[in-house]
Amino acid sequence: MDASLREEGIDLFLLLERGEPITLARQRLAAIAVDSAAGRAPRDHVLLACETIADLLPSPVRIDMHRWSTGGRIAITTCALADARPALF
């Protein structure tokens, strides 16, 4: 697996070895440079009507909603809320 990731240009970093303090792992993690050109990874199973609340929905729920919607079993629409915040279910 390491070789295939490296072939795609993905570097692997050791964060923690057995016996090391967790603070060392946090330091190593903080030292990894942020890629300012990177955007959000593409997400499967997010319907246009659910984009604003997708982060609030567990993945299995998004998958089922996508399958049911694209299969014609349900119709999902959006509605404006008075406080302009998504409601929690």
Secondary structure, DSSP 8 states (H G I E B T S, - for coil): -HHHHHHTT--------TTS-HHHHHHHHHHS---TT------SS--GGGGGGGGGS-HHHHHHHHHHHHTTS--------TTSS----
